[in-house]
Amino acid sequence: MPDYIFETSWEVCNRVGGIHTVLSSRAESMKHAFGRNNVIFFGPDLKERSDLEFREDNRVLRKWREQINTLPDMPRVRTGVWDIPGHPAAVLVDYSHLWAKKDAIYAWAWERFGVRSHAGYGDYDDSCLFGYAVGQAMQSLYGHLAVYKTTAFAAHANEWQTGFAVFYLRAFCPAVKTLFTTHATGIGRSIAGNGKPLYDYFEGYNGDQMAEELNMVSKHSVEKQAAHHCHCFTTVSDLTARECVQLLGKRPDVVTPNGFDLGSVPTAKVFAARRQEAREALTAVYRQIAPASQDEPLMVAISGRQEWKNKGIDVFLQAMERMADEPLNRPVAAFVMIPYLDKPSWTRGNVTVIFLPWYFPMSAQDVSQSGLHSLADKTYYDLLTGMDMTVFPSYYEPWGYTPMESVAFRVPTVTTDLAGYGVWARQTMKGEEPQPVTVIHRTDSNSEEVICRIASAIRRFISLDKPSVEAVRKAAAQLARKSTWERFFPYYMKAYHKAMKKH
C-alpha cells in the first residue's frame, strides 16, 4: 500500500458536480486509512471561487511551499485545508506559468503519448495545463517527502482534465504510481447528449471515429491515453466499465462504486424537526403557485444538472403532464430543482410543477426577485429532507448520486437501470420488501413506458397508508447503510494495491 496519496481533480475546492461529492465525501475514509497528513488533494487555484472551500494555512507543507514558490519554471502554489469532512490538506496550483510553453507541451504529449491536442477548444487548454502543473507540483512534493527509499507514493487523477498529470508523472517521476478514474466517458456522454442511440447500437460504436464526428478528438485522446498509460485504471460502475471497453479500448482494472457519507444526514433526534421545517417552507412555496388547493400535497422532486435527456427531465415533466389529466385523491407538487432552468411554474388539475432554478442557499437578490422567502438559507439537503419521494429517470448516468442521496435522507426514489446506482440498488434489494428504490427499465426507444412507470410509481405512493410510508422510509435508511464509504472504500484499497504492484 502507498504511504502517501496525492489526489487531483478540477473539482477540488471547486464545487461543480458529482466528482466534488465523490472526493469530498471520501476524504474522511482516506484519512482513517492513511492518516490525515498523508492524504493531499491538488486543485486549481481559481482565486475567489476556490476560496469558498479552501482555508489557507501557511503551516501546511510550509518548507515545501516556500521552496517550490522560489523555483523558476515551477507552478506557484497555496497550501491549506479543504473545508470538508476530514479537513484534508489541500494544494491549490496556479498553472499560468505554462501558457507560454503550451505548444511545446502539446508537442511533447503527442510524441510521448500520442495525445492529439491540435483540435482542442473551450476548456481544453486550461485543463491540460492544470494537469501538467499538478504533475510538476506532485513531483516536487514527492522529492520533499521521500526521505526514505521505502516510502511509497500513489497519485490519483480524476477525469480527462487531469490526464496530463498522469503523463507528466509517468515520464518524469515513475516512482509515483498513478491511478486514473473516468467517472463518465466523454464519448458516451456526448453520444447520449446529442440524441444518438447509445445502447441499441452500442457494439457498433468506435470511440476514435465518434470523437471525430462529435468534435471531441482532443478530450477523448487525453482520456483514452491516460486510461492506457496509468498504473491502475478505474471507473465507477459496470455500466461505465462497458463503455470503457467499447469506446476507450481498455477494461478498467477495478470498478470503484461511489459511497455516501451519512454524516451529512441529521441524527434521529433532530430529523423530524428538520423535516417539518422543510415541509413548511416547501408548502409556503406551493401555496403561492396553487393558492386554490387546501389539501396537503405529495411532494415529489427531481434535481441535477440541466441535461434534459440524460437526466430524464423530459420524461419526468411528461409524466407530470400525463398525471394532470387523471383523477388523483391527493394533489401532487413536483419540484424541479435544476440550476438555471428558469421556467414558469404551472398548475393543472391536481398537479403543480414548481421550478426552483438555483442552487441553495439562495442569495438575498435571488430571494427578493423570486418571492420564495421561505426557502432563504435552505440547502438542497434541507429541502430533500422534506420530500415524500424523488424521481430520477436517467438515460445516461454512470453512477447517480441524486437517488443515493434521497435514500440516505429516507426519501423513496425512482431511478432506472441505466444508472449505476439503480443497478446496484436492484441487486442489493433483491427479494426484500418494501423496496425504497423503484428501478425502471429504460432503453433508447421506450420513453412512453418510462413515462407510464413514473406516473404509476407516484400513484402507488399516494395510495400508501401512513404505516406503509413509514416502512418504506425505514427501508430507505437501511439501504443507505449498505452504500457508505465504509462499505465501498475497500474497492479503492484494491485499486491502490494494483497500482503499487505495476512497473
N, C-alpha and C positions, 0 to 999 in steps of 0.2 A: 504494500500500500504506500501511496505517497505520504510524505511528511507535511508537505505544503500543497494547497490547492489554490491556483490562480484561476479566476473565472471572469469572463468578459462577455458583455452584451451591450448593444446600443441602448438597452433599457435599464442599465444600472444607474440608479439615481435619476431616472428619466421615465416617468410613468407614461407608457404608450398603449400597451395592450397586455395580452396573455403572458408573454415571456416575463414581463415585470412581475406578474403574480407568481409564476413558477419560481423565479430566483429569490424573490423577497420572502416567500413562504417557506422555501427550502433552507434558508440560511441558518436557521436555528438547529436543524438536524445536522448540517455540516459542522457547525460549531461543536456540537456534542461529540461528533465522530473524530474530529481532527484537532480540536482546541481553538479557542477564539482567535488567538494570534496567528494561527496557521492557515486561515481562510481569508483570502484577499480578493476583493472584487475590483475590476477595472471598467470604468465607464467614460463616456465622452464628457469633456469639460464644456458644458453648454451655458456656463455662467449662471445667470439668474434662474434659468429653468432647472438646472442641476441642483442649485442651492435650496430648492424646495424640500429635498430629501437628504441633502449632504450637510453634515456638520463638520466643518473644517477644524482639524486639531493638529497643530504642528508637532505634537509629541508622537504622533503615529508615524513610524518609519522615518524618524527625524533625520538620522545620519544619511540614510539613502536619499531622501528627498533633497537635502542640501547638496549632496554630491551630484545627482543627475541634473539638477537645475543649473549647474555651472558648466556642464559639458556642452561643447558645440555639437551641432547636428543631432541632438537628442531632444525628445519631447519635454516640455515643461509640465510638471505635474503638481497637483494639490493632493494632500493626504488628509484623511479624517475618518469619519464613521458614517456608514449608510444608516439612516434613521428608520430601521425596520426591526422586526423581532430578531433578537440575537445581536443586533448592532455590530455587524462585522466591519472590519477595516475596509476602506474604500480608497481607490486612487482614481482621480479624475485626470484624464490625459488630454492635453492640448496638442493637436496634430497640425497646427498652422505652419510649422517649420518645413513641412513636406510638400507644400504646394509647388514650390519652385522645382522640385525633383519628381513631380508626378509622372512625366513621360518616361524618365529613366526607370522609375519603379515599375511602371506597366511593362516596359520592355523586358526588365528582369523577370517579372512574373510570367510573361509569355515564354521566354527562353527556358526558364527553370521548371515551370509547372504547366505550361500550355494554357494559361488564362487569357481569354480573348477580351481585352479591355477596350478595344477600338470602338465598340458600339455602345459604350456606357453613356448614360444620361441620367438626369434627375439627381437622386441621392447617391449615385454610384461612386463619384469621386470622394465625397465626404466619408462614406462608409469604408471604402478601401484604404484611404489614407489613415483613418482612425485605426483600422485593424493593424496596419503596418506599424503605426506609432505604439500601439499596445504591445506588439511583439518586441519592439525596442525596449519599452519600459519593463516588460517581463524578463527579458534577457539581462538587463541591468540589475533588477532586483534579485534574480537568481544568483548572479555573481556576488551580490552583497550578503545573501543569506546562506549560501552553500559553503559554510565554514568547514564542514566535514564531507569527505568524499562519499560517505554513505547516505547523506541527506538526499531524499528523493522528492522530485517535483512533478506535478501534473498541471497542465494548462487546459482549461475547458472553454471553448469558443462556441457561442450560440448564434445560429443563423448565418446567412451569407455575409451579413455586414461585418462580421469579424473573421471571415475566412483568411484575410491577409495576415492575421496574427498566427494562424496555423502555418502558412507558407514561410513567414519570417523565422519562426522557431525551428521548423524542420531544416531550414537552410543554415541558420547561424547559431542555433542553440539546441542541438539534438539531444542534450542530456535531459531537457524538459519534455516529458511525454505529453502528447497532445490528444485531446478529445474534441470532437465536433458534433454538435447536435443540430439537426434540421427539425424545426417544430412544425413545418409545413413546407413541402417542396414548392419552390417558386413557380414551376411549370404546372403542377397540379392545381394550385390555387388560381393561376391565370387561365387555364383551360376552363375551370368551373366558372370563374368570374366573367368570362367572355361568352357565356351561353353555349359553349360546346358540350356535347355529351361525354363527360369524363368516364362514366362507368360502362355504358353499353359497348364502347369501342376501346376499352382500356388497353387490352393486349396489342392493339394496333398502333398505339402512340409511341413515337420515338422522341426522347427528350430534346436531343440536339435539333431535330427537324422542327419541333414545335417552338423551340426558342427562337429560331429564325422567323417563323410565321408570326409569333406573338411579340416580336421585338424585345426579347428577353435574353439575348445572346450573352451579354457580359455578366449579368447577375447569375444566370444559370451556370455559366462557366466557372465562376468563383465557387458556387455551391457544390458543383459536381467534383471539381478538383480538390476542394477541402475534404469532401467525403472520402475520396480515394487516397489522399496523402496523409491524413491524420492517423494516429496510432490506434484510436478506437472511435468508430462512427456509431452514433446512436440516434434514435428518433422516439417519438412519444407514444406510438400505438402501432398495432399490427396493420391498421388501415394505411398509415403513412409508410410503414415499412414496405408494403406492397408497391406504393408509389416510388420509393427509393430504388427498388429493384428495376422497375419498368422505365423510369424517367432519368435516373442518375446512374444506372448500371452498377449499383453497389448495394448489397444486402447489409443492413445495419448489424453491427456486432452484438448490440444489446438494445432491447426495447425498454425504455425508462419511462413508465407512466407517470403522469403528474399527480402529486398528492396535494392535500389541503391541510392548512394549519388551523385546527379547531380553536386556537387561542383567540381568534377574532370573533367567535360566537359568544354571545352573552351567557353567563352562567345561569343555571336554573333559577336562582334566587331573583334575578333581575329580568329574565327573559320575558315573563308575562307582562311586566310593566312596559318594557320596550316595545313589545308587540302592540299593546293597547295604544301607546303613544303614536306609533307609526300608523295604525289604522285610523286614528282620529285625524291625523294630518292628511292621509290619503282621502278619507271621507269628505273632508272640507273641500278638497280639490274637485272631487266627484260632484258635490252639491253645486259647485259653480257651473259645471258643464251640463249637468242634468238636474236642474232645480225642481223639476216636477216629481221626481222619484223620491219616495219617502222610505222605501224598503232598503235594508242593508244589502249592498251588492256583494256578489262573489268577486273578489279582487284577483285578477289574473295579470301577469306581466310577461313581457319579452324584453330582452336587453342585448347589448353587444355592439360591435362595430356596424357601421352603416354599409353592409354588404347585402343588398336586397335579396338576392337569390341564395348566396352561400349560407347566410344565417337564417334563411327561411322566413324573413319578414313578410315576403309577398304572400306565402300560403297562410301565414297566421292572420293577416288582415283579411284575406279572402274568407277564411273560416269565420271571422267575426261578422263579416257582411252576410254570410250564409245564415248564421245564427240569429241575426237581426230580424229575419223573416219568419222565425219559428216562435211558437208559444213557449215561454220559459216561466217556471214558477218562482224564479228569483232573478233580479237584474244582474247583468254582468258588467263590471268596469274593467276594461282592458287597458293597462298602462304600457305604452310603448316608450321605453327608456333608451333611446338611441341618440348618441351625441350628434348634435347639429341637424337632426332630422326635424326641421321646423315646419310642421304641417298643422292645419286646423283640426281640432278635436271635433267629434261628431257624436250624435245620439240618434239611434233609430230603433224603434221598438223597445226591447228590454236590454239592448246592448249600447254601451257608451265606450268609445275609443278615445283615450286621452294621451296626447303626445307630450312627453317631457323631454325636450331636446337638449338637455345639458347634463353634464356630469355633476353630481352633488358633492360637497356643498355648493350651492349657488352663490354667486356674488350678489352684493347689495343691488347692483344695477339690474341683474337678471330678475331678482325678486320684484323690484319696482316696476319693471316692464311687463312682467308676466302676470302679476297679481297672485302668484302662488305663495302667499306669505306663510302658509302653514308648513311649507317644505324648506324654509330657510334653515341653513345649518344641518340639513339632513344628508347623510351619506347614502350611497347605494345600498350598503348593508343595512342601514337603518330602515330604509323603505322595504327592502326584501323581507325583513323580519315581519312586516305587517301583511304580506301577501297570503292568499289562500292557496294559490298554485301558480306555476310558471310554465311557459311553453317555449321550446327552442327547437323548431323543426328543421334542423340544419341540413343543407345539401352538401356542404364541404366543411368539415370540422375535424381536424386531426385528433384533437382530444375533446375540449369543450368544458371550460371552467364554469360557465354560467349554470348549467344544470347541476354540476357538482357543488357549487356554492349554495344553490337553492336547497339541496338535500341537507347540507351542513346546517342551514338555518331552519330545518324542519319543515320545509315547504315542498310538497309533492310536485313533481315536474314531468313534462313531456319532452322527449327528445327523439332522435332517430338512430337507426343502425348505420348511418353514415357518419356518426360522431364516435370517436374513440371511447369517450366516457359511456355512451349509450351501449356499445358492445360490452364493455366491462361490467356495467350495471346489470345487463340482461344475464350474463354468465353468472354473476355473483348472486343474483336474486333467484336463480332457477329453483322452482319448487316452493318458494316462500310466499306467504300471504300475510297481510296485504302487501302489495308492491308499490313503493313510493315513486318509482320511475316507470312511466309508460313509454316503451320503446316502439316507435312506429317504423315499419319497413318503408324505405324510400329508395327510389330508382331515378333514372333520367326521365321517365315517362309516366309516373303515377301520381302527379300533383293532385288530381281530383281525389284519389284515395286518401292522400295525406290530409287534405282539407276536411274530408268527412271524418277521418280518425281524430283530428284535433277537436272538432265540434263534439264528437261522441265522448271524448275524454272529459271535456268540460261539463257536458250534460250529466255524465255519470257522477262527477264530483258533486254537482248541485244536488243530486238525489241522495247523497250520503247523510245519515243521521249523525248527530254530534259524537257518539261513541266511536263510530266508524272513522270519522275525520280524525279524532284523537289517535286512533290506532294507526292510521297511515302516517300521521306526523311522527309518532313514536318510531315507526319502522324506518322513516327517513333518517332520524337521528342515529339509529342502529347501523344503517348502511353507511352513513358518513364516517363512522368509526372504523370502517374497513378500508377507507381510502385516504388515511392520514399519511403524512410523510414517514411516520414511524413504520408503517407497513410497506411503503414504496421505496424508501431510501436504499434498502439493500440492493435494488437494481443498479443504483449509481455506484455502490461499492463494487459490484461485479464489473461495471464499466471501468472504474479506476484500476482494478486489478488487471483487466485485459490490456489496458493501455501500458501499464508498467512492465508487462511481460514482453511487449513488442520491441523490436530493434529498428 
